[in-house]
């Protein structure tokens, strides 16, 4: 057994690499110092080849600065937690319809037509119906930084350096970020993941969980990353930049909006919430300032209604704002439950997650806001999770159907160093798709019931069934 560590000052790398040779088997374990890490076992034809492979891996790590160490001497480095500075708002109370206390400060939120998702810094992820009923609970290994969606898949970025797919029955690791990256935010589009981090870097990872490119923006505390079909939009302490999604080529950069604490996007614009009490709307094409929305405190979060018709913001004084597209402030109201770390608008409702861990649903209709400004608000419903609600934790156990019937059979196959997915059942075309990381590595066979249509659309529907199955 050989155990190495690489620990840099100033918040840099803090990771280990362990190699164990047992006969013809080589076990490699790696990860953040103080954590169990990830393990991979590879078998070789002879003991000599196993020893040679282990020596090669160790030499590669030594050249990168790893050195022999004793496990347990260095301690786990604390993951950065967003500083909580939240004061009570002096504005009128917002019309909160319901609120759910998740149990710890939270800034992971996603809302779609079916449900609301909230993830907190204890690693708890809850699903709540739009009417205010807790319908599910996941428990991830570390704090949840954010929750994003890509088509019908839901992902949670976690402080353990992984991105978990929450679309199935149990969470599964879909992407693994480098062990020395302290994730601040992430976004995903068409399988390409954008990650911004504490050190002020942005990294792109493709749908096969392979590194594409990384750029350093020249600042730190990168709380903003947004992705679309063409570009990655990145904001940090010194400004906002746009990069080509395929290779990271810089397209534009502006320092007008600095001290960025949050980001949002619409089709033609990106929005940067800043510590300077503003939200800047920037043109995606060239980065020019299209509008500035002035708040009374540092902006922790922002969002828009469809097309950017209205712009919403949350500050560090527990207030939420609404502006028209041009920048005119329409209203400012108090949340009553902390400052909004993140928010999302849907169907005249503003959903927020806050510094005290509350997921709240605010009625943002004109009638409700008008009544609130006169002091008339509904009594919010305090949502409780059922005591019997079980927390589902990540698992690498594969569930399969016992009989394929007349369904579609697909399998993982090795092509060089990559694992691909192909359809075994005759009459179907094979397309490259993403499966959960552990399942791809296992090379397992999957059975999907009741999917009969051929072609690309049929295969993607089969893929959806697979994701729900496992």
Helices and strands as residue ranges (DSSP letters): E 2-7, E 14-22, E 25-32, E 38-43, H 47-63, E 67-68, E 96-101, E 106-111, E 116-120, E 124-128, E 134-139, E 144-150, E 153-158, E 162-165, E 172-176, E 183-189, E 192-197, E 201-205, E 211-216, E 224-227, E 231-236, E 239-244, E 250-254, E 260-265, E 269-274, E 278-283, E 289-294, E 299-304, G 306-308, E 310-315, E 319-324, E 329-334, E 340-346, E 349-354, E 358-363, H 366-373, E 381-383, E 392-393, E 408-415, E 418-423, H 437-442, E 445-448, H 455-469
